[in-house]
Amino acid sequence: MPAGLLERWLLRSDGRPRKPLRKLLFHSNGKPRGMFRRFVLDDAGHPRLYLRRWMTSRAYRDLPRAVPVVVSRGPANRPLSPREQYFLGRLAAERRRAAPDAARS
């Protein structure tokens, strides 16, 4: 089944979930229901792709307990700052050091 057809069944044209799905996934105040939180948000706490358009909209943000969603305004491939380069370099070095130890055991 094409994703477009499934998307049309589950979501309105503005990206908001249709009422049965919205009632299943969210409380009336906008907070995701606990047992479906992983279905709505990824591990980093960002909305999943299919709900991103609605959860970043003004209509969702106006709900009383809406999950705050940070929308990045900058380009995704921006250059790393010197500080970010330093810490990512240290993490990579730590992983390289730990990899041979794991292979020996």
N, C-alpha and C positions, 0 to 999 in steps of 0.2 A: 504494500500500500504506500503510495507516495507520501512524503512528509507533508506536502502542501495540503493534501486532503485531510490527514489526521490533524494538522494544525488548524484547519478551518472548522473541524468538528469540536475541538477543545477550546479554541481561543476566538475572541471577537476580532473584528477588523482592526481595532485600536490596540490589540495585544492583551487585553484583559481576559482572564479565564472566564469561560461561561459559568453561570451561577452554580450548577451542581459541583463542578470542579473547584470553584472558588470556595464553596462551603466546606468541601472536603479538606482542602489544603490550608485554609486560613480561618482564624477567628473573625468575628464581625468587626473587630477593631483593627484588623490588618496584620496582626502577628501570626506568623506561620504556626500551625499546630505542631506540637512536639514530635509526634510519631512520624510526621511527614517532613520534618525540617530538612533532612538530608535530601529529600526529593526536590525541595524548593531551593536550598542553598548548597553551594559546593563546600569543600573543606575549608576554604579561605573565608567563607561567609559571604561570598558574592552570589547574586542570583544566577540560577542556571540559565542557559541561553534562551530557552523557550519562554521564560517569564521575565527576562531582563527588560524588555521594552515597557512592560506595564509597571514593574517595580521601580523603574527609574523615572516614571512619569509623575507629574504634579498630583494627579488624582490619587495615586497610591501614597505619596509622601504626606498628603493631607490627612490620612487616616490617623487616629489617635496613637496606636502602638505600632506603626509601620517600622519595619527594619530599616535602619539608616543604610543607604547604599552609596558608596563613594564612586562617583563617575570620573574616570580619568579624563582630563581635558587635553593632556599632552599626547604626542605620538607614542605609539607602543615601542618603537625602535629608537628611542632617544638615546644619546650616548650616556654612559654611566659616569657619575661624578667620580673624582679621585677617591673619595671616601668609600663609595660603593665598590670601586675596583679593588681597593685595598682589602676590604672585608671579604669580598667574593674570592679574591686570590688566596687569602688565609684559609677559607673554608675548603677550597679546592686542594690546597696543599695538605690539609688535615685528612681529607678523603684519600688522597694518594698515599699518604703514610699509613693509613689504617687498612688499605686494600691488601698489601702484602702480608700484614699480620693475620688477616682473616683467611688468606689462602693457605698459610702454614698450618693453621689449626684444623 
